[in-house]
Amino acid sequence: MSKPREPWNIRPAKKKVVIPASIKSQVEAEAKDLIENVLKPKHVLPPKTDEKFNYISDIHAKWFRNYFYFISTYTCPDPNNAYSTFDSKFARLEYLGNGTFALYFMRYTGEWVGMYDALSIDESMKAIQDDPCFDP
């Protein structure tokens, strides 16, 4: 027998928007340009020789369902760590339809927080570039 859902966890179902292939490819191209020309030079720095703390070693992006995520890869220099690297999502684009996106950042609590609504692709990439909330 399954456990009933708590009333505070019940949320209305979102209407699923089908993302056109042209929008997906345009977002991927814009994100790749932003990552290679802005985010990596700014945030992916060579490790110090006696590095003891985790550091960003790569930044990439990918689609998962109806969301497009910006992800930073951290390297753990301590040999006692269970994993040598781990990924952390820091920005999320949600396609709303009509070429517009909602933009979210990952709060320190692990919760996605909506910052911008109904932005174009260019406006979204500019916000990720300029707004410190979207720093990896």
N, C-alpha and C positions, 0 to 999 in steps of 0.2 A: 504494500500500500504506500503510495507516495505522500509525502508531507505537503500539506497545503501551503500556499504562498502567503507570506505575511502581507498585510494590507499596505504597508509602507513601501514594499518592493514592487507593487503592481504599477506598471506604466502603460499608457496607451501605445499600441503598435504604431511605429512610424511608417509612413507611406514610402515604399521603396522607389527610388528614382533610377531609371536605367541610364547608365553613363555611356554616351556615344564613344565609339573607338577613336574618333578624331579628337575629342576632348581629352581622353586618356593619353593619347600620344603627345598632344600639345603640353599637357601638365608635366609629363615625364621629361620632355625636352627642356622646358623652362626650369624645372627643378634641377636637372643635370647641370645646366648652365650656372644656376645660382650656387649649387654645391661646389662645383669645380673652381669658379672664379671669385666667390665671396666667402662661403662658409669654411671650406677647407683651409685656405690661406690664413683665415682669422683664428680658427679654433684647433686645427690639427697641427700641433707644433712638435718638433723632435723632443724625445724624452731627455731629461737630465741624466747625467751619468750615474748618479746615485739615487734615482727615483724610487720612492717608497710608496707613493700613492697612485691610485688609478689615474690614467690619463686618456684623453681622446686620441684614438689612433686612426679613425676613419669616420666618414659621414656618408650615408647613402639614403635612398628613398625607395618606397615601393607601394603598390596598391594592395590592399587587403579588403575584400568585399567592396563596399561603397566609399571607402576612406583611402586617402593617400597620406602615408606617414613619412616624416623625416626622422631618421634614426641615426644616433651616434653610437659608434663602437668604442668601448673602453677596454684598455689593456691593463691587466693586473700584474705588476712586476713581482709581487711577493710569491715565492715558490710554494708557499703553504696554502695558497688559494685553491679551491676546488676546480675553478675554471681559469684559463689564461685570459679570456676575453668575455665580454657580455655586451648586449645591445640595450639601448635605452631610447625610447621614442620621446621626441621633444616637441613636435608640431604635427597637427592633423588637419587635413583639408577634407571637408564633406561637400560633395556635389549637391546643390540644391535644385538645379534645373536652370534652363535659359542661360547657360554659361556663367552662373554665379556659384560661389563657394562660401561656406562658413569656415572660419579658421579658429582652431583650438590650440591651447598650449597645455603641457603636462604640469600640473601643480606638484609641489614637493610631497603631497599626500598620496600621489598616484591617481589623482582624479583629473579628468579632462575638463578644462574651463574654456567656455566660448568667449572669444575676444572680439571677433569681427563677424559681421553677417552680410551676405549678398555682395561679396567682392568678386571682381573679375580675376582671371588668372594672374595678370600683371600686378594688380593691386595686392593680391595674396602674397606673391613672391617678394614684393617691395616691403610688405609688413613683416615677413619673416626675416628679411635682411636688416631692417631698421629697428624693430621693436625688441628691446632687451628681454621681454618675456619669452621670446622664441630662441634664446641662446641655448645651445646644447649643454 
